[in-house]
C-alpha cells in the first residue's frame, strides 16, 4: 500500500504525533507514520524547543525523502513552501 501510494519527493500534509530526542513523528493519511530526523532541524533545536514548534496534533507539510518497505520506515523532511 505504501509503495503504491507514495513516491520519494512527494510533498504531502501530515499531523504531528510525537516529538522525541531523535526527531518529530508525523502521521500521513491511512495511519502511516514517518520521522523527520532531528538532523533536519536547526542544530540548536532541543526536544523542548521542537515540542513548542511542532505540538502534537498540529498539521505539518512534509516531503518524503526515504521509503524502506522491508523495515516499514518512512523518512521525512519539512516541506519548504
Residue frames relative to the residue before (quaternion, step in Angstrom):
aa qw qx qy qz dx dy dz
X 1.0000 0.0000 0.0000 0.0000 0.00 0.00 0.00
X 0.6634 0.5006 -0.3038 0.4659 3.60 0.88 -0.95
X 0.6724 0.5193 -0.2936 0.4381 3.56 0.89 -0.97
X 0.7091 0.4580 -0.2554 0.4713 3.57 1.02 -0.80
X 0.7041 0.4948 -0.2562 0.4403 3.58 1.16 -0.55
X 0.8166 0.1851 -0.0581 0.5437 3.58 0.97 -0.86
X 0.1456 -0.7539 0.6332 0.0974 3.52 -1.32 0.50
X 0.6029 -0.5246 0.4431 0.4062 3.54 -1.24 0.45
X 0.7459 0.3551 -0.2944 0.4806 3.54 -0.90 1.00
X 0.5045 0.6420 -0.4323 0.3826 3.60 1.22 -0.28
X 0.1863 -0.7436 0.6328 0.1089 3.57 -1.08 0.79
X 0.0758 0.8231 -0.5473 0.1311 3.55 -0.60 1.20
X 0.5264 -0.5984 0.4994 0.3398 3.53 -1.33 0.26
X 0.0036 -0.7795 0.6257 -0.0291 3.55 -1.11 0.77
X 0.3421 -0.7097 0.5745 0.2218 3.54 -1.37 0.06
X 0.4623 -0.6720 0.5013 0.2889 3.59 -0.88 0.94
X 0.1448 -0.8112 0.5632 0.0623 3.59 -0.84 1.01
X 0.7916 -0.1360 0.0733 0.5912 3.60 1.14 -0.53
X 0.2358 -0.7240 0.6293 0.1560 3.50 -1.36 0.41
X 0.0463 -0.8000 0.5980 -0.0182 3.57 -0.79 1.07
X 0.6896 -0.4618 0.3410 0.4416 3.57 -1.27 0.00
X 0.7352 0.3937 -0.2503 0.4919 3.62 1.16 -0.33
X 0.8137 -0.2396 0.0980 0.5205 3.60 1.20 0.27
X 0.5507 -0.5854 0.4918 0.3351 3.50 -1.41 -0.26
X 0.2442 -0.7524 0.5952 0.1418 3.56 -0.88 0.99
X 0.0487 -0.7914 0.6093 -0.0013 3.55 -1.02 0.87
X 0.3103 -0.7537 0.5573 0.1583 3.56 -1.05 0.87
X 0.2740 -0.7209 0.6174 0.1551 3.51 -0.94 1.00
X 0.6934 -0.4133 0.3180 0.4973 3.59 -1.16 -0.17
X 0.7790 0.3276 -0.2714 0.4606 3.56 -1.31 0.32
X 0.6127 -0.6081 0.3404 0.3727 3.59 1.17 0.47
X 0.4404 0.6860 -0.4634 0.3475 3.59 1.22 0.27
X 0.1335 -0.8071 0.5728 0.0515 3.60 -0.81 1.02
X 0.0709 -0.7757 0.6261 0.0352 3.51 -1.21 0.66
X 0.4037 -0.7111 0.5322 0.2191 3.53 -1.33 0.30
X 0.2037 -0.6909 0.6792 0.1410 3.49 -1.13 0.85
X 0.3261 -0.7927 0.4818 0.1822 3.57 -0.18 1.30
X 0.6272 -0.5786 0.3874 0.3489 3.53 -1.12 0.81
X 0.6143 0.5640 -0.3495 0.4269 3.61 1.09 -0.59
X 0.5898 0.5803 -0.3600 0.4311 3.60 1.26 -0.26
X 0.6655 0.4786 -0.2856 0.4966 3.56 1.27 -0.35
X 0.6829 -0.4456 0.3582 0.4549 3.55 -1.28 0.16
X 0.6151 -0.6094 0.3699 0.3369 3.55 -1.02 0.85
X 0.7256 0.4489 -0.2563 0.4541 3.59 1.02 -0.66
X 0.4846 0.6606 -0.4466 0.3596 3.64 1.23 0.16
X 0.2109 -0.7624 0.6016 0.1112 3.56 -0.65 1.13
X 0.6861 -0.4438 0.3546 0.4545 3.58 -1.28 0.14
X 0.6363 0.5391 -0.3247 0.4462 3.56 0.98 -0.84
X 0.6647 0.4883 -0.2987 0.4801 3.60 0.97 -0.84
X 0.6417 0.5181 -0.3240 0.4635 3.59 0.99 -0.81
X 0.6238 0.5414 -0.3337 0.4542 3.59 1.04 -0.77
X 0.6614 0.4872 -0.3019 0.4838 3.59 1.05 -0.75
X 0.6961 0.4811 -0.2697 0.4598 3.58 0.97 -0.86
X 0.8015 0.1696 -0.0422 0.5719 3.57 1.08 -0.82
X 0.0633 -0.8348 0.5466 0.0177 3.61 0.42 1.20
X 0.5942 -0.5626 0.4430 0.3663 3.54 -1.17 0.69
X 0.7704 0.3278 -0.2741 0.4731 3.54 -0.95 0.97
X 0.5834 0.5907 -0.3755 0.4119 3.59 1.22 -0.33
X 0.4753 -0.6429 0.5115 0.3148 3.56 -1.13 0.64
X 0.0350 -0.7809 0.6234 -0.0185 3.53 -1.17 0.67
X 0.3052 -0.7297 0.5811 0.1916 3.59 -1.07 0.69
X 0.0335 -0.8286 0.5570 -0.0459 3.56 -0.69 1.13
X 0.2775 -0.7144 0.6166 0.1803 3.51 -1.36 0.41
X 0.3857 -0.7136 0.5357 0.2347 3.58 -0.89 0.93
X 0.0894 -0.8215 0.5628 0.0203 3.57 -0.72 1.09
X 0.8017 0.0824 -0.0303 0.5912 3.59 1.22 -0.36
X 0.0254 -0.7674 0.6406 0.0100 3.56 -1.01 0.87
X 0.0026 -0.7778 0.6279 -0.0278 3.58 -0.75 1.07
X 0.2749 -0.8028 0.5120 0.1333 3.56 -0.07 1.34
X 0.6680 0.5281 -0.3101 0.4228 3.60 0.86 -0.95
X 0.7580 0.3457 -0.1924 0.5186 3.59 0.94 -0.87
X 0.3625 -0.7587 0.4624 0.2815 3.56 1.36 -0.04
X 0.4580 0.6594 -0.4553 0.3848 3.56 0.89 1.02
X 0.1119 -0.7705 0.6269 0.0297 3.48 -1.15 0.81
X 0.1791 -0.7918 0.5783 0.0816 3.58 -0.65 1.12
X 0.0973 -0.8148 0.5714 -0.0048 3.52 -0.91 1.01
X 0.1216 -0.7276 0.6622 0.1314 3.54 -1.38 0.23
X 0.5736 -0.5385 0.4618 0.4096 3.53 -1.23 0.31
X 0.3788 -0.7108 0.5437 0.2362 3.56 -0.96 0.84
X 0.3461 -0.7161 0.5707 0.2041 3.54 -1.01 0.86
X 0.3625 -0.7537 0.5107 0.1990 3.55 -0.76 1.06
